[in-house]
Amino acid sequence: MATFGSTADGEKPLTFGSAAEGFGKAGSFSVGATGEEPKQAPFGSTGVTKFGESTEEEQEGGEVPEAESTAEFTPVVQLDEVEVKTHEEDEEVVFKMRAKLFRYTETMLNKGSGKKEWIERGVGEFKLLKHRESEKIRALMRQEKTMKVIANHVVDPRIVLQPNVGNDRSWVWSAYDFSEGDLVEEVFAIRFGTAENASKFKEAFVDAQETMKKLLAGEDGPADPEADKAAEALASLKTQDEGGKQDEPK
């Protein structure tokens, strides 16, 4: 008589972890028709390659070809090249030197109070520009990073350069400035790196004032021998005789 856990005809009893007939190793199916055992995924794995993980072929050194995009995108707005003018194209540089500019004016907090102080306008090249046709000279200075105009006025002969108190590298003057779009009387102070550069600035500024003074007074510029000869030749020509009749060619 068979009891619990016994088997008939000498069969081995089934124990925990043992395989029944028709099965192979514990926890896996028996060999199929191909004669090979199927690969068993390790515990905890799903057998699915996640995004960003490499497959076995990639880990073994195999290269997976990358697809190249051939898509072309046409911009919605077409931007045409625009020529930017600085209004310096018709002028020649008479003098230029790097310096720091200050302005004696009210701050934003003291607007309308009448309380003024020195405010830094920026660092850049101070230029004296002479117009090729009118020969007028103006002072121009831009911030070297933003290229914003921080000083723009005519070199008036009445301007007086005064040395800054206790500083031989700085000069102070007042002028009618047009850098903000309106003609405003401003007090400027400029500071150079060395006293020598400050002296060169004053010399060039005074020379420009002399040129402007002669120009405003209506004096002729430097003598031009070729122009004088041409004027004499035109004066000697006679197109009409004393009777008012035009001369006939001989």
C-alpha positions as CSV (number, residue, x, y, z in Angstrom):
1,M,0.0,0.0,0.0
2,A,1.4,3.3,-1.0
3,T,1.8,5.9,1.7
4,F,2.2,9.7,1.5
5,G,5.5,10.5,-0.3
6,S,6.1,6.9,-1.5
7,T,6.0,5.8,-5.1
8,A,4.9,2.7,-6.8
9,D,7.1,0.3,-8.7
10,G,10.4,1.7,-7.3
11,E,9.9,5.2,-8.8
12,K,11.9,8.0,-7.1
13,P,9.7,10.4,-5.2
14,L,9.4,14.0,-6.3
15,T,11.1,16.4,-3.9
16,F,11.3,20.2,-3.8
17,G,13.6,21.4,-6.7
18,S,13.5,18.0,-8.5
19,A,12.4,17.8,-12.2
20,A,9.5,15.7,-13.3
21,E,9.6,13.7,-16.5
22,G,9.3,15.8,-19.6
23,F,11.4,18.5,-18.1
24,G,15.1,19.2,-18.2
25,K,17.0,21.1,-15.5
26,A,15.2,22.6,-12.7
27,G,13.5,25.8,-13.6
28,S,13.8,25.3,-17.4
29,F,11.9,23.4,-20.1
30,S,13.3,20.3,-21.7
31,V,15.3,20.2,-24.8
32,G,13.2,20.8,-27.9
33,A,13.5,19.4,-31.4
34,T,16.7,21.4,-32.1
35,G,18.6,19.7,-29.4
36,E,19.7,23.0,-27.8
37,E,18.6,24.4,-24.6
38,P,17.0,27.9,-24.8
39,K,19.0,30.7,-23.0
40,Q,17.6,31.7,-19.7
41,A,17.5,35.4,-18.7
42,P,19.2,36.2,-15.4
43,F,17.1,36.8,-12.4
44,G,15.6,40.3,-12.4
45,S,16.2,41.0,-16.0
46,T,13.4,41.5,-18.5
47,G,15.3,40.6,-21.7
48,V,14.4,44.0,-23.2
49,T,17.1,46.6,-24.2
50,K,16.3,49.9,-22.6
51,F,17.0,53.4,-24.1
52,G,20.7,54.3,-23.8
53,E,21.8,50.7,-23.1
54,S,24.2,48.9,-25.4
55,T,23.5,45.5,-26.8
56,E,25.8,42.5,-26.7
57,E,27.1,43.3,-30.2
58,E,28.0,46.8,-29.2
59,Q,29.7,45.6,-26.0
60,E,31.8,43.1,-28.0
61,G,33.1,45.9,-30.2
62,G,30.7,45.9,-33.0
63,E,29.8,49.2,-34.6
64,V,26.2,50.1,-35.3
65,P,25.9,52.5,-38.3
66,E,24.3,55.9,-37.4
67,A,21.6,57.3,-39.7
68,E,22.4,60.7,-41.2
69,S,19.6,63.3,-41.4
70,T,19.1,64.8,-44.9
71,A,16.3,67.1,-43.9
72,E,16.5,70.7,-45.1
73,F,14.8,73.6,-43.4
74,T,14.0,76.9,-45.1
75,P,14.0,79.9,-42.8
76,V,10.6,81.6,-42.4
77,V,12.1,85.1,-42.5
78,Q,14.8,86.0,-45.0
79,L,17.2,88.6,-43.6
80,D,19.0,90.7,-46.2
81,E,22.4,92.2,-45.6
82,V,22.2,95.8,-44.6
83,E,25.1,98.2,-45.0
84,V,25.7,100.1,-41.8
85,K,27.2,103.6,-42.0
86,T,29.0,105.3,-39.1
87,H,28.9,108.7,-40.8
88,E,32.7,108.7,-40.7
89,E,33.2,107.6,-44.3
90,D,33.6,111.1,-45.5
91,E,36.1,112.1,-42.8
92,E,39.8,111.5,-42.2
93,V,41.2,110.9,-38.8
94,V,43.5,113.7,-37.6
95,F,44.1,112.3,-34.2
96,K,43.1,109.3,-32.1
97,M,44.1,108.0,-28.7
98,R,42.5,105.6,-26.2
99,A,41.3,107.3,-23.0
100,K,38.5,107.4,-20.4
101,L,35.8,110.0,-20.5
102,F,33.8,111.6,-17.7
103,R,30.8,113.9,-17.7
104,Y,29.9,116.4,-15.0
105,T,26.1,116.1,-14.7
106,E,23.2,114.9,-12.5
107,T,22.6,111.3,-11.8
108,M,19.3,109.5,-12.3
109,L,18.5,109.8,-8.6
110,N,19.4,113.5,-8.5
111,K,17.6,114.4,-11.7
112,G,16.2,117.9,-11.4
113,S,17.8,118.6,-8.1
114,G,20.7,120.6,-9.5
115,K,23.2,118.3,-7.7
116,K,26.0,117.3,-10.1
117,E,28.9,115.0,-9.9
118,W,31.5,113.3,-12.2
119,I,30.0,110.2,-14.0
120,E,32.1,107.9,-16.0
121,R,30.9,107.7,-19.6
122,G,33.2,104.9,-20.8
123,V,36.6,103.9,-22.3
124,G,37.4,104.2,-26.0
125,E,39.3,106.0,-28.7
126,F,39.0,109.8,-28.7
127,K,39.1,111.0,-32.4
128,L,39.5,114.3,-34.2
129,L,37.8,113.9,-37.6
130,K,38.2,116.3,-40.5
131,H,35.5,116.4,-43.2
132,R,37.0,116.0,-46.7
133,E,34.8,118.7,-48.3
134,S,33.9,121.2,-45.6
135,E,37.2,120.7,-43.8
136,K,35.4,121.1,-40.5
137,I,36.8,119.2,-37.5
138,R,34.7,117.5,-34.8
139,A,35.5,115.5,-31.7
140,L,34.1,112.0,-31.5
141,M,34.4,109.2,-29.0
142,R,32.7,105.8,-28.7
143,Q,32.6,103.2,-26.1
144,E,35.0,100.5,-27.2
145,K,32.6,97.6,-26.5
146,T,29.2,98.9,-27.4
147,M,30.4,101.5,-29.9
148,K,27.9,103.9,-28.4
149,V,28.6,107.6,-29.0
150,I,29.6,109.3,-25.8
151,A,31.0,112.5,-27.1
152,N,30.3,114.3,-30.4
153,H,30.8,118.0,-30.8
154,V,32.5,120.5,-33.1
155,V,36.0,121.7,-32.2
156,D,35.0,125.2,-31.4
157,P,37.9,127.7,-31.2
158,R,36.3,129.2,-28.0
159,I,36.8,125.9,-26.1
160,V,39.3,126.2,-23.3
161,L,41.2,123.1,-22.1
162,Q,41.9,123.3,-18.4
163,P,44.1,120.9,-16.5
164,N,42.4,118.8,-14.0
165,V,43.4,119.7,-10.4
166,G,46.1,117.4,-9.1
167,N,46.3,115.2,-12.3
168,D,48.6,115.8,-15.2
169,R,47.0,113.1,-17.2
170,S,43.5,114.7,-17.4
171,W,41.9,117.7,-19.1
172,V,38.5,119.4,-18.6
173,W,36.5,121.4,-21.1
174,S,32.9,122.4,-21.9
175,A,31.2,122.1,-25.3
176,Y,27.8,121.9,-27.0
177,D,27.5,118.1,-27.4
178,F,25.2,116.2,-29.8
179,S,25.9,112.6,-28.7
180,E,22.4,112.1,-27.2
181,G,20.6,113.5,-30.3
182,D,20.0,117.0,-28.8
183,L,22.4,119.9,-28.6
184,V,23.3,120.1,-24.9
185,E,26.0,122.0,-23.1
186,E,28.2,119.5,-21.4
187,V,31.3,119.5,-19.2
188,F,33.7,116.8,-20.1
189,A,36.9,115.4,-18.4
190,I,39.2,113.0,-20.2
191,R,42.0,111.0,-18.7
192,F,44.9,109.3,-20.5
193,G,47.3,106.6,-19.4
194,T,50.3,108.8,-19.3
195,A,51.1,112.5,-19.0
196,E,52.8,112.3,-22.4
197,N,49.6,111.2,-24.1
198,A,47.7,114.0,-22.4
199,S,50.2,116.5,-23.8
200,K,49.8,115.0,-27.3
201,F,46.0,115.3,-27.0
202,K,46.2,119.0,-26.0
203,E,48.6,119.8,-28.9
204,A,46.3,118.1,-31.5
205,F,43.2,119.7,-30.0
206,V,44.8,123.2,-30.1
207,D,45.9,122.7,-33.8
208,A,42.4,121.6,-34.7
209,Q,41.1,124.8,-33.1
210,E,43.4,127.0,-35.1
211,T,42.3,125.2,-38.3
212,M,38.6,125.8,-37.4
213,K,39.3,129.4,-36.5
214,K,40.8,130.1,-39.9
215,L,38.0,128.2,-41.6
216,L,35.2,130.2,-39.8
217,A,37.0,133.5,-40.5
218,G,36.9,132.7,-44.2
219,E,40.7,132.6,-44.7
220,D,42.1,130.5,-47.5
221,G,43.8,127.3,-46.7
222,P,47.4,126.4,-47.6
223,A,48.7,127.8,-50.9
224,D,48.3,125.6,-54.0
225,P,50.6,126.5,-56.9
226,E,48.7,124.6,-59.4
227,A,45.4,126.2,-58.4
228,D,47.0,129.7,-58.7
229,K,48.3,128.9,-62.2
230,A,44.8,127.8,-63.2
231,A,43.3,131.0,-61.8
232,E,45.8,133.2,-63.7
233,A,45.1,131.3,-67.0
234,L,41.3,131.8,-66.6
235,A,41.8,135.5,-65.9
236,S,43.9,136.0,-69.1
237,L,41.2,134.4,-71.3
238,K,39.0,136.8,-73.2
239,T,35.8,135.5,-74.6
240,Q,34.3,138.8,-75.6
241,D,35.8,141.9,-77.2
242,E,35.2,145.4,-76.0
243,G,32.0,145.7,-78.1
244,G,30.4,142.8,-76.5
245,K,30.9,140.5,-79.5
246,Q,32.2,137.1,-79.0
247,D,35.7,136.5,-80.5
248,E,35.9,134.4,-83.5
249,P,38.4,131.6,-83.6
250,K,41.4,132.3,-85.8
